[in-house]
Amino acid sequence: EVQLVESGGGLVQTGGSLKLSCVASGSPIDDYAIGWFRQAPGKEREPVSYISVSYSIIYDDSVEGRFTMTRHTAKNTVHLEMNSLKPENPAVYYCAADGWGPLVTVWEFWGQGTLVTVSS
């Protein structure tokens, strides 16, 4: 079983950048597909991107070209680099393991989330 801990969230201005990290413990993170999701207050959790064990990556249309997901095997970490951030309501970003696709229920393991706020 894998445990996930996210970090890197914070307050950033429109157009700025943040780099989120998802650190795994208990198992090698490269054994799992990893997904990033976000959830704004009062809204459903929605997919951002996911990376397979073979390094195939899918991005939601809303972040395509602005966000980049990478694996850092030596640190047992997956990063989500977010550029050209747009003003939006605060959202908690979650990483998840052992699943695939946009359905939250398909993913087996979840971190506690990290809050991202983009100011206008």
A tleap script that builds the chain and sets N, CA, C and O, in Angstrom:
source leaprc.protein.ff14SB
mol = sequence {
  NGLU VAL GLN LEU VAL GLU SER GLY GLY GLY
  LEU VAL GLN THR GLY GLY SER LEU LYS LEU
  SER CYS VAL ALA SER GLY SER PRO ILE ASP
  ASP TYR ALA ILE GLY TRP PHE ARG GLN ALA
  PRO GLY LYS GLU ARG GLU PRO VAL SER TYR
  ILE SER VAL SER TYR SER ILE ILE TYR ASP
  ASP SER VAL GLU GLY ARG PHE THR MET THR
  ARG HIE THR ALA LYS ASN THR VAL HIE LEU
  GLU MET ASN SER LEU LYS PRO GLU ASN PRO
  ALA VAL TYR TYR CYS ALA ALA ASP GLY TRP
  GLY PRO LEU VAL THR VAL TRP GLU PHE TRP
  GLY GLN GLY THR LEU VAL THR VAL SER CSER
}
set mol.1.N position { 0.838 -1.182 0.000 }
set mol.1.CA position { 0.000 0.000 0.000 }
set mol.1.C position { 0.883 1.246 0.000 }
set mol.1.O position { 1.917 1.286 0.667 }
set mol.2.N position { 0.475 2.231 -0.734 }
set mol.2.CA position { 1.259 3.455 -0.867 }
set mol.2.C position { 0.557 4.589 -0.120 }
set mol.2.O position { -0.671 4.675 -0.112 }
set mol.3.N position { 1.350 5.449 0.501 }
set mol.3.CA position { 0.837 6.668 1.128 }
set mol.3.C position { 1.359 7.853 0.322 }
set mol.3.O position { 2.498 7.852 -0.146 }
set mol.4.N position { 0.505 8.862 0.171 }
set mol.4.CA position { 0.834 10.020 -0.658 }
set mol.4.C position { 0.725 11.305 0.157 }
set mol.4.O position { -0.210 11.477 0.939 }
set mol.5.N position { 1.685 12.200 -0.033 }
set mol.5.CA position { 1.651 13.499 0.630 }
set mol.5.C position { 1.946 14.578 -0.400 }
set mol.5.O position { 2.991 14.557 -1.050 }
set mol.6.N position { 1.021 15.521 -0.545 }
set mol.6.CA position { 1.197 16.626 -1.473 }
set mol.6.C position { 1.787 17.836 -0.756 }
set mol.6.O position { 1.606 18.014 0.448 }
set mol.7.N position { 2.487 18.651 -1.513 }
set mol.7.CA position { 3.011 19.912 -1.005 }
set mol.7.C position { 3.218 20.861 -2.173 }
set mol.7.O position { 3.127 20.468 -3.336 }
set mol.8.N position { 3.498 22.112 -1.848 }
set mol.8.CA position { 3.818 23.090 -2.880 }
set mol.8.C position { 2.723 24.080 -3.187 }
set mol.8.O position { 2.926 25.010 -3.968 }
set mol.9.N position { 1.576 23.897 -2.590 }
set mol.9.CA position { 0.489 24.840 -2.823 }
set mol.9.C position { 0.768 26.183 -2.178 }
set mol.9.O position { 1.718 26.329 -1.409 }
set mol.10.N position { -0.063 27.159 -2.496 }
set mol.10.CA position { 0.088 28.486 -1.922 }
set mol.10.C position { -0.690 29.511 -2.696 }
set mol.10.O position { -1.549 29.178 -3.512 }
set mol.11.N position { -0.380 30.772 -2.434 }
set mol.11.CA position { -1.027 31.896 -3.101 }
set mol.11.C position { -0.108 32.429 -4.192 }
set mol.11.O position { 1.069 32.692 -3.945 }
set mol.12.N position { -0.642 32.587 -5.392 }
set mol.12.CA position { 0.153 33.075 -6.513 }
set mol.12.C position { -0.702 34.031 -7.323 }
set mol.12.O position { -1.926 33.906 -7.355 }
set mol.13.N position { -0.055 34.987 -7.979 }
set mol.13.CA position { -0.786 35.934 -8.804 }
set mol.13.C position { -1.105 35.336 -10.174 }
set mol.13.O position { -0.462 34.384 -10.618 }
set mol.14.N position { -2.095 35.905 -10.823 }
set mol.14.CA position { -2.443 35.491 -12.179 }
set mol.14.C position { -1.212 35.533 -13.075 }
set mol.14.O position { -0.448 36.498 -13.066 }
set mol.15.N position { -1.040 34.474 -13.840 }
set mol.15.CA position { 0.111 34.382 -14.727 }
set mol.15.C position { 1.334 33.765 -14.092 }
set mol.15.O position { 2.320 33.488 -14.775 }
set mol.16.N position { 1.280 33.550 -12.809 }
set mol.16.CA position { 2.414 32.988 -12.091 }
set mol.16.C position { 2.484 31.476 -12.192 }
set mol.16.O position { 1.725 30.840 -12.925 }
set mol.17.N position { 3.414 30.923 -11.437 }
set mol.17.CA position { 3.672 29.486 -11.505 }
set mol.17.C position { 3.768 28.892 -10.107 }
set mol.17.O position { 4.130 29.567 -9.143 }
set mol.18.N position { 3.440 27.636 -10.029 }
set mol.18.CA position { 3.640 26.844 -8.821 }
set mol.18.C position { 4.047 25.445 -9.246 }
set mol.18.O position { 3.674 24.968 -10.318 }
set mol.19.N position { 4.817 24.798 -8.385 }
set mol.19.CA position { 5.192 23.414 -8.641 }
set mol.19.C position { 4.750 22.571 -7.455 }
set mol.19.O position { 5.247 22.728 -6.341 }
set mol.20.N position { 3.818 21.685 -7.712 }
set mol.20.CA position { 3.315 20.790 -6.678 }
set mol.20.C position { 4.109 19.489 -6.675 }
set mol.20.O position { 4.600 19.038 -7.709 }
set mol.21.N position { 4.221 18.903 -5.499 }
set mol.21.CA position { 4.903 17.617 -5.363 }
set mol.21.C position { 3.973 16.615 -4.703 }
set mol.21.O position { 3.180 16.958 -3.827 }
set mol.22.N position { 4.084 15.391 -5.134 }
set mol.22.CA position { 3.361 14.270 -4.536 }
set mol.22.C position { 4.417 13.236 -4.168 }
set mol.22.O position { 4.974 12.568 -5.040 }
set mol.23.N position { 4.687 13.108 -2.881 }
set mol.23.CA position { 5.717 12.191 -2.408 }
set mol.23.C position { 5.067 10.912 -1.909 }
set mol.23.O position { 4.116 10.946 -1.128 }
set mol.24.N position { 5.591 9.790 -2.367 }
set mol.24.CA position { 5.047 8.494 -1.973 }
set mol.24.C position { 5.921 7.836 -0.917 }
set mol.24.O position { 7.136 8.029 -0.882 }
set mol.25.N position { 5.283 7.061 -0.064 }
set mol.25.CA position { 5.997 6.218 0.895 }
set mol.25.C position { 5.282 4.876 0.966 }
set mol.25.O position { 4.093 4.767 0.664 }
set mol.26.N position { 6.025 3.872 1.366 }
set mol.26.CA position { 5.446 2.546 1.487 }
set mol.26.C position { 5.611 1.684 0.260 }
set mol.26.O position { 5.611 0.456 0.352 }
set mol.27.N position { 5.754 2.324 -0.899 }
set mol.27.CA position { 5.927 1.612 -2.160 }
set mol.27.C position { 6.584 2.545 -3.159 }
set mol.27.O position { 6.489 3.764 -3.016 }
set mol.28.N position { 7.250 1.997 -4.169 }
set mol.28.CA position { 7.817 2.852 -5.219 }
set mol.28.C position { 6.698 3.526 -6.007 }
set mol.28.O position { 5.755 2.876 -6.456 }
set mol.29.N position { 6.821 4.835 -6.164 }
set mol.29.CA position { 5.765 5.558 -6.870 }
set mol.29.C position { 5.696 5.141 -8.334 }
set mol.29.O position { 4.647 5.260 -8.966 }
set mol.30.N position { 6.810 4.654 -8.873 }
set mol.30.CA position { 6.828 4.238 -10.273 }
set mol.30.C position { 6.025 2.948 -10.508 }
set mol.30.O position { 5.809 2.555 -11.654 }
set mol.31.N position { 5.592 2.301 -9.444 }
set mol.31.CA position { 4.740 1.112 -9.594 }
set mol.31.C position { 3.290 1.477 -9.905 }
set mol.31.O position { 2.476 0.603 -10.202 }
set mol.32.N position { 2.967 2.775 -9.838 }
set mol.32.CA position { 1.582 3.208 -9.949 }
set mol.32.C position { 1.401 4.283 -11.011 }
set mol.32.O position { 2.276 5.119 -11.235 }
set mol.33.N position { 0.248 4.237 -11.653 }
set mol.33.CA position { -0.201 5.427 -12.354 }
set mol.33.C position { -0.559 6.460 -11.298 }
set mol.33.O position { -1.106 6.122 -10.248 }
set mol.34.N position { -0.249 7.723 -11.581 }
set mol.34.CA position { -0.504 8.812 -10.635 }
set mol.34.C position { -1.379 9.852 -11.316 }
set mol.34.O position { -1.171 10.194 -12.480 }
set mol.35.N position { -2.340 10.340 -10.587 }
set mol.35.CA position { -3.223 11.375 -11.105 }
set mol.35.C position { -3.222 12.599 -10.213 }
set mol.35.O position { -3.019 12.504 -9.002 }
set mol.36.N position { -3.448 13.734 -10.818 }
set mol.36.CA position { -3.695 14.983 -10.088 }
set mol.36.C position { -5.143 15.383 -10.332 }
set mol.36.O position { -5.634 15.354 -11.460 }
set mol.37.N position { -5.811 15.757 -9.249 }
set mol.37.CA position { -7.177 16.230 -9.296 }
set mol.37.C position { -7.263 17.526 -8.494 }
set mol.37.O position { -6.381 17.822 -7.687 }
set mol.38.N position { -8.316 18.287 -8.715 }
set mol.38.CA position { -8.526 19.493 -7.922 }
set mol.38.C position { -10.005 19.606 -7.574 }
set mol.38.O position { -10.887 19.133 -8.290 }
set mol.39.N position { -10.226 20.262 -6.435 }
set mol.39.CA position { -11.593 20.428 -5.962 }
set mol.39.C position { -11.760 21.813 -5.354 }
set mol.39.O position { -11.090 22.165 -4.382 }
set mol.40.N position { -12.654 22.586 -5.933 }
set mol.40.CA position { -13.003 23.899 -5.407 }
set mol.40.C position { -14.138 23.743 -4.410 }
set mol.40.O position { -14.877 22.760 -4.464 }
set mol.41.N position { -14.287 24.701 -3.497 }
set mol.41.CA position { -15.359 24.612 -2.499 }
set mol.41.C position { -16.726 24.472 -3.162 }
set mol.41.O position { -17.073 25.242 -4.057 }
set mol.42.N position { -17.483 23.500 -2.722 }
set mol.42.CA position { -18.823 23.305 -3.233 }
set mol.42.C position { -18.906 22.635 -4.588 }
set mol.42.O position { -19.992 22.486 -5.147 }
set mol.43.N position { -17.769 22.232 -5.116 }
set mol.43.CA position { -17.755 21.598 -6.438 }
set mol.43.C position { -17.191 20.187 -6.348 }
set mol.43.O position { -16.561 19.814 -5.359 }
set mol.44.N position { -17.428 19.419 -7.392 }
set mol.44.CA position { -16.908 18.061 -7.423 }
set mol.44.C position { -15.413 18.067 -7.749 }
set mol.44.O position { -14.890 18.989 -8.376 }
set mol.45.N position { -14.762 17.023 -7.308 }
set mol.45.CA position { -13.352 16.848 -7.633 }
set mol.45.C position { -13.228 16.553 -9.130 }
set mol.45.O position { -13.949 15.715 -9.673 }
set mol.46.N position { -12.308 17.252 -9.780 }
set mol.46.CA position { -12.167 17.100 -11.226 }
set mol.46.C position { -10.732 16.745 -11.601 }
set mol.46.O position { -9.791 17.112 -10.898 }
set mol.47.N position { -10.570 16.035 -12.705 }
set mol.47.CA position { -9.228 15.602 -13.107 }
set mol.47.C position { -8.412 16.752 -13.688 }
set mol.47.O position { -8.946 17.649 -14.340 }
set mol.48.N position { -7.130 16.706 -13.439 }
set mol.48.CA position { -6.190 17.672 -14.007 }
set mol.48.C position { -5.268 16.960 -14.997 }
set mol.48.O position { -5.151 17.364 -16.154 }
set mol.49.N position { -4.625 15.909 -14.530 }
set mol.49.CA position { -3.732 15.150 -15.410 }
set mol.49.C position { -3.396 13.820 -14.751 }
set mol.49.O position { -3.565 13.646 -13.544 }
set mol.50.N position { -2.920 12.886 -15.564 }
set mol.50.CA position { -2.438 11.622 -15.001 }
set mol.50.C position { -1.302 11.077 -15.853 }
set mol.50.O position { -1.220 11.321 -17.057 }
set mol.51.N position { -0.419 10.322 -15.175 }
set mol.51.CA position { 0.748 9.741 -15.825 }
set mol.51.C position { 0.752 8.241 -15.569 }
set mol.51.O position { 0.533 7.789 -14.445 }
set mol.52.N position { 1.003 7.475 -16.626 }
set mol.52.CA position { 1.004 6.025 -16.480 }
set mol.52.C position { 2.376 5.535 -16.043 }
set mol.52.O position { 3.323 6.318 -15.969 }
set mol.53.N position { 2.488 4.248 -15.754 }
set mol.53.CA position { 3.776 3.667 -15.370 }
set mol.53.C position { 4.744 3.682 -16.539 }
set mol.53.O position { 5.957 3.599 -16.347 }
set mol.54.N position { 4.213 3.787 -17.749 }
set mol.54.CA position { 5.068 3.870 -18.934 }
set mol.54.C position { 5.254 5.313 -19.388 }
set mol.54.O position { 5.718 5.562 -20.500 }
set mol.55.N position { 4.893 6.262 -18.526 }
set mol.55.CA position { 5.148 7.686 -18.734 }
set mol.55.C position { 4.230 8.336 -19.770 }
set mol.55.O position { 4.505 9.448 -20.219 }
set mol.56.N position { 3.150 7.665 -20.153 }
set mol.56.CA position { 2.145 8.345 -20.965 }
set mol.56.C position { 1.407 9.334 -20.072 }
set mol.56.O position { 1.105 9.036 -18.917 }
set mol.57.N position { 1.121 10.515 -20.619 }
set mol.57.CA position { 0.496 11.566 -19.814 }
set mol.57.C position { -0.748 12.082 -20.531 }
set mol.57.O position { -0.743 12.303 -21.742 }
set mol.58.N position { -1.794 12.264 -19.766 }
set mol.58.CA position { -3.029 12.870 -20.252 }
set mol.58.C position { -3.287 14.142 -19.459 }
set mol.58.O position { -3.213 14.140 -18.231 }
set mol.59.N position { -3.586 15.218 -20.159 }
set mol.59.CA position { -3.934 16.483 -19.515 }
set mol.59.C position { -5.375 16.842 -19.832 }
set mol.59.O position { -5.861 16.608 -20.939 }
set mol.60.N position { -6.047 17.412 -18.846 }
set mol.60.CA position { -7.358 17.974 -19.119 }
set mol.60.C position { -7.195 19.142 -20.079 }
set mol.60.O position { -6.184 19.843 -20.046 }
set mol.61.N position { -8.190 19.352 -20.932 }
set mol.61.CA position { -8.111 20.437 -21.905 }
set mol.61.C position { -7.876 21.792 -21.238 }
set mol.61.O position { -7.251 22.673 -21.828 }
set mol.62.N position { -8.369 21.962 -20.025 }
set mol.62.CA position { -8.264 23.255 -19.350 }
set mol.62.C position { -6.839 23.603 -18.942 }
set mol.62.O position { -6.543 24.766 -18.667 }
set mol.63.N position { -5.950 22.609 -18.899 }
set mol.63.CA position { -4.566 22.860 -18.464 }
set mol.63.C position { -3.545 22.499 -19.525 }
set mol.63.O position { -2.353 22.752 -19.349 }
set mol.64.N position { -3.996 21.910 -20.623 }
set mol.64.CA position { -3.085 21.502 -21.692 }
set mol.64.C position { -2.233 22.679 -22.148 }
set mol.64.O position { -2.745 23.762 -22.430 }
set mol.65.N position { -0.925 22.449 -22.216 }
set mol.65.CA position { 0.003 23.489 -22.646 }
set mol.65.C position { 0.498 24.393 -21.529 }
set mol.65.O position { 1.450 25.151 -21.717 }
set mol.66.N position { -0.143 24.317 -20.369 }
set mol.66.CA position { 0.278 25.166 -19.238 }
set mol.66.C position { 0.826 24.347 -18.074 }
set mol.66.O position { 1.685 24.821 -17.331 }
set mol.67.N position { 0.337 23.131 -17.912 }
set mol.67.CA position { 0.759 22.274 -16.813 }
set mol.67.C position { 1.634 21.144 -17.353 }
set mol.67.O position { 1.427 20.664 -18.468 }
set mol.68.N position { 2.610 20.727 -16.551 }
set mol.68.CA position { 3.488 19.621 -16.922 }
set mol.68.C position { 3.633 18.668 -15.748 }
set mol.68.O position { 3.931 19.074 -14.625 }
set mol.69.N position { 3.419 17.406 -16.031 }
set mol.69.CA position { 3.522 16.372 -14.998 }
set mol.69.C position { 4.766 15.551 -15.254 }
set mol.69.O position { 4.999 15.114 -16.381 }
set mol.70.N position { 5.577 15.332 -14.217 }
set mol.70.CA position { 6.813 14.573 -14.376 }
set mol.70.C position { 7.007 13.632 -13.197 }
set mol.70.O position { 6.487 13.853 -12.103 }
set mol.71.N position { 7.765 12.587 -13.451 }
set mol.71.CA position { 8.175 11.659 -12.386 }
set mol.71.C position { 9.618 11.970 -11.979 }
set mol.71.O position { 10.451 12.307 -12.821 }
set mol.72.N position { 9.899 11.852 -10.683 }
set mol.72.CA position { 11.259 11.962 -10.172 }
set mol.72.C position { 11.489 10.697 -9.350 }
set mol.72.O position { 11.257 10.668 -8.141 }
set mol.73.N position { 11.944 9.669 -10.027 }
set mol.73.CA position { 12.036 8.342 -9.419 }
set mol.73.C position { 12.903 8.333 -8.176 }
set mol.73.O position { 12.529 7.732 -7.169 }
set mol.74.N position { 14.064 8.994 -8.226 }
set mol.74.CA position { 15.009 8.958 -7.108 }
set mol.74.C position { 14.398 9.534 -5.833 }
set mol.74.O position { 14.771 9.141 -4.728 }
set mol.75.N position { 13.456 10.470 -5.991 }
set mol.75.CA position { 12.816 11.075 -4.829 }
set mol.75.C position { 11.439 10.488 -4.550 }
set mol.75.O position { 10.715 10.958 -3.673 }
set mol.76.N position { 11.084 9.438 -5.319 }
set mol.76.CA position { 9.776 8.797 -5.145 }
set mol.76.C position { 8.647 9.826 -5.205 }
set mol.76.O position { 7.728 9.823 -4.386 }
set mol.77.N position { 8.749 10.697 -6.194 }
set mol.77.CA position { 7.881 11.875 -6.269 }
set mol.77.C position { 7.345 12.057 -7.681 }
set mol.77.O position { 8.007 11.724 -8.664 }
set mol.78.N position { 6.142 12.589 -7.757 }
set mol.78.CA position { 5.598 13.082 -9.018 }
set mol.78.C position { 5.312 14.572 -8.842 }
set mol.78.O position { 4.729 14.994 -7.843 }
set mol.79.N position { 5.731 15.354 -9.826 }
set mol.79.CA position { 5.524 16.799 -9.771 }
set mol.79.C position { 4.427 17.221 -10.731 }
set mol.79.O position { 4.163 16.561 -11.737 }
set mol.80.N position { 3.801 18.328 -10.397 }
set mol.80.CA position { 2.894 19.004 -11.322 }
set mol.80.C position { 3.336 20.455 -11.377 }
set mol.80.O position { 3.124 21.219 -10.435 }
set mol.81.N position { 3.952 20.823 -12.493 }
set mol.81.CA position { 4.382 22.202 -12.675 }
set mol.81.C position { 3.267 22.957 -13.370 }
set mol.81.O position { 2.820 22.577 -14.452 }
set mol.82.N position { 2.823 24.033 -12.734 }
set mol.82.CA position { 1.680 24.795 -13.229 }
set mol.82.C position { 2.147 26.192 -13.624 }
set mol.82.O position { 2.636 26.945 -12.782 }
set mol.83.N position { 2.002 26.533 -14.880 }
set mol.83.CA position { 2.403 27.837 -15.395 }
set mol.83.C position { 1.189 28.593 -15.934 }
set mol.83.O position { 0.135 28.018 -16.206 }
set mol.84.N position { 1.381 29.903 -16.076 }
set mol.84.CA position { 0.310 30.755 -16.615 }
set mol.84.C position { -1.001 30.511 -15.876 }
set mol.84.O position { -2.048 30.298 -16.489 }
set mol.85.N position { -0.922 30.546 -14.563 }
set mol.85.CA position { -2.103 30.251 -13.756 }
set mol.85.C position { -3.160 31.338 -13.927 }
set mol.85.O position { -2.855 32.525 -14.039 }
set mol.86.N position { -4.393 30.894 -13.942 }
set mol.86.CA position { -5.514 31.796 -14.175 }
set mol.86.C position { -6.238 32.076 -12.862 }
set mol.86.O position { -6.244 31.239 -11.959 }
set mol.87.N position { -6.855 33.269 -12.760 }
set mol.87.CA position { -7.583 33.564 -11.525 }
set mol.87.C position { -8.799 32.656 -11.392 }
set mol.87.O position { -9.600 32.541 -12.320 }
set mol.88.N position { -8.927 32.048 -10.301 }
set mol.88.CA position { -10.044 31.150 -10.069 }
set mol.88.C position { -10.225 30.985 -8.575 }
set mol.88.O position { -9.390 31.412 -7.778 }
set mol.89.N position { -11.328 30.359 -8.213 }
set mol.89.CA position { -11.578 30.103 -6.794 }
set mol.89.C position { -10.496 29.205 -6.221 }
set mol.89.O position { -9.872 28.441 -6.959 }
set mol.90.N position { -10.266 29.283 -4.934 }
set mol.90.CA position { -9.305 28.363 -4.326 }
set mol.90.C position { -9.685 26.922 -4.632 }
set mol.90.O position { -10.863 26.576 -4.713 }
set mol.91.N position { -8.684 26.108 -4.797 }
set mol.91.CA position { -8.921 24.687 -5.036 }
set mol.91.C position { -7.865 23.885 -4.308 }
set mol.91.O position { -6.702 24.280 -4.228 }
set mol.92.N position { -8.283 22.768 -3.786 }
set mol.92.CA position { -7.343 21.828 -3.190 }
set mol.92.C position { -6.928 20.845 -4.276 }
set mol.92.O position { -7.767 20.233 -4.935 }
set mol.93.N position { -5.631 20.708 -4.447 }
set mol.93.CA position { -5.083 19.777 -5.420 }
set mol.93.C position { -4.696 18.487 -4.707 }
set mol.93.O position { -3.986 18.496 -3.702 }
set mol.94.N position { -5.178 17.389 -5.252 }
set mol.94.CA position { -4.919 16.065 -4.689 }
set mol.94.C position { -4.143 15.215 -5.682 }
set mol.94.O position { -4.370 15.296 -6.889 }
set mol.95.N position { -3.221 14.394 -5.169 }
set mol.95.CA position { -2.673 13.357 -6.019 }
set mol.95.C position { -3.277 12.017 -5.619 }
set mol.95.O position { -3.659 11.803 -4.469 }
set mol.96.N position { -3.352 11.134 -6.585 }
set mol.96.CA position { -3.966 9.831 -6.391 }
set mol.96.C position { -3.126 8.774 -7.085 }
set mol.96.O position { -2.398 9.070 -8.033 }
set mol.97.N position { -3.229 7.548 -6.613 }
set mol.97.CA position { -2.457 6.443 -7.191 }
set mol.97.C position { -3.353 5.255 -7.484 }
set mol.97.O position { -4.405 5.070 -6.873 }
set mol.98.N position { -2.900 4.457 -8.440 }
set mol.98.CA position { -3.510 3.176 -8.769 }
set mol.98.C position { -4.906 3.344 -9.350 }
set mol.98.O position { -5.902 2.898 -8.780 }
set mol.99.N position { -4.943 3.993 -10.485 }
set mol.99.CA position { -6.197 4.176 -11.198 }
set mol.99.C position { -5.885 4.678 -12.585 }
set mol.99.O position { -4.731 4.678 -13.013 }
set mol.100.N position { -6.914 5.106 -13.287 }
set mol.100.CA position { -6.715 5.749 -14.590 }
set mol.100.C position { -8.021 6.402 -14.993 }
set mol.100.O position { -9.103 5.865 -14.757 }
set mol.101.N position { -7.903 7.560 -15.601 }
set mol.101.CA position { -9.075 8.227 -16.125 }
set mol.101.C position { -9.642 9.257 -15.168 }
set mol.101.O position { -9.123 9.457 -14.069 }
set mol.102.N position { -10.722 9.913 -15.599 }
set mol.102.CA position { -11.259 11.052 -14.847 }
set mol.102.C position { -12.169 10.699 -13.676 }
set mol.102.O position { -12.528 11.584 -12.899 }
set mol.103.N position { -12.546 9.453 -13.529 }
set mol.103.CA position { -13.473 9.094 -12.460 }
set mol.103.C position { -12.747 8.947 -11.127 }
set mol.103.O position { -11.827 8.140 -10.998 }
set mol.104.N position { -13.163 9.724 -10.149 }
set mol.104.CA position { -12.525 9.718 -8.839 }
set mol.104.C position { -12.599 8.344 -8.196 }
set mol.104.O position { -11.657 7.913 -7.531 }
set mol.105.N position { -13.713 7.658 -8.391 }
set mol.105.CA position { -13.932 6.373 -7.721 }
set mol.105.C position { -12.997 5.273 -8.211 }
set mol.105.O position { -12.857 4.242 -7.552 }
set mol.106.N position { -12.364 5.478 -9.347 }
set mol.106.CA position { -11.471 4.464 -9.905 }
set mol.106.C position { -10.116 4.457 -9.197 }
set mol.106.O position { -9.426 3.437 -9.185 }
set mol.107.N position { -9.742 5.576 -8.617 }
set mol.107.CA position { -8.423 5.714 -8.003 }
set mol.107.C position { -8.436 5.188 -6.577 }
set mol.107.O position { -9.349 5.474 -5.801 }
set mol.108.N position { -7.402 4.412 -6.242 }
set mol.108.CA position { -7.402 3.656 -4.992 }
set mol.108.C position { -6.862 4.459 -3.805 }
set mol.108.O position { -7.428 4.404 -2.714 }
set mol.109.N position { -5.781 5.198 -4.011 }
set mol.109.CA position { -5.099 5.863 -2.893 }
set mol.109.C position { -5.066 7.366 -3.136 }
set mol.109.O position { -4.901 7.819 -4.269 }
set mol.110.N position { -5.225 8.138 -2.055 }
set mol.110.CA position { -5.282 9.593 -2.144 }
set mol.110.C position { -4.427 10.247 -1.081 }
set mol.110.O position { -4.272 9.732 0.027 }
set mol.111.N position { -3.870 11.404 -1.445 }
set mol.111.CA position { -3.218 12.244 -0.465 }
set mol.111.C position { -4.220 13.154 0.205 }
set mol.111.O position { -5.419 13.085 -0.063 }
set mol.112.N position { -3.715 14.014 1.087 }
set mol.112.CA position { -4.594 14.894 1.865 }
set mol.112.C position { -4.875 16.214 1.148 }
set mol.112.O position { -5.779 16.954 1.535 }
set mol.113.N position { -4.104 16.503 0.111 }
set mol.113.CA position { -4.331 17.698 -0.684 }
set mol.113.C position { -3.481 18.884 -0.269 }
set mol.113.O position { -2.996 18.963 0.860 }
set mol.114.N position { -3.312 19.804 -1.209 }
set mol.114.CA position { -2.600 21.050 -0.962 }
set mol.114.C position { -3.384 22.177 -1.628 }
set mol.114.O position { -3.833 22.033 -2.765 }
set mol.115.N position { -3.551 23.294 -0.928 }
set mol.115.CA position { -4.419 24.380 -1.380 }
set mol.115.C position { -3.687 25.318 -2.327 }
set mol.115.O position { -2.568 25.750 -2.049 }
set mol.116.N position { -4.324 25.627 -3.440 }
set mol.116.CA position { -3.796 26.579 -4.415 }
set mol.116.C position { -4.813 27.695 -4.598 }
set mol.116.O position { -5.998 27.460 -4.835 }
set mol.117.N position { -4.313 28.909 -4.480 }
set mol.117.CA position { -5.158 30.086 -4.694 }
set mol.117.C position { -4.471 31.002 -5.688 }
set mol.117.O position { -3.292 31.318 -5.532 }
set mol.118.N position { -5.203 31.430 -6.711 }
set mol.118.CA position { -4.662 32.331 -7.725 }
set mol.118.C position { -5.412 33.652 -7.615 }
set mol.118.O position { -6.630 33.705 -7.785 }
set mol.119.N position { -4.671 34.712 -7.331 }
set mol.119.CA position { -5.295 36.027 -7.168 }
set mol.119.C position { -5.266 36.799 -8.476 }
set mol.119.O position { -4.355 36.634 -9.288 }
set mol.120.N position { -6.263 37.637 -8.671 }
set mol.120.CA position { -6.340 38.421 -9.917 }
set mol.120.C position { -5.651 39.760 -9.764 }
set mol.120.O position { -5.618 40.548 -10.709 }
savepdb mol mol.pdb
quit
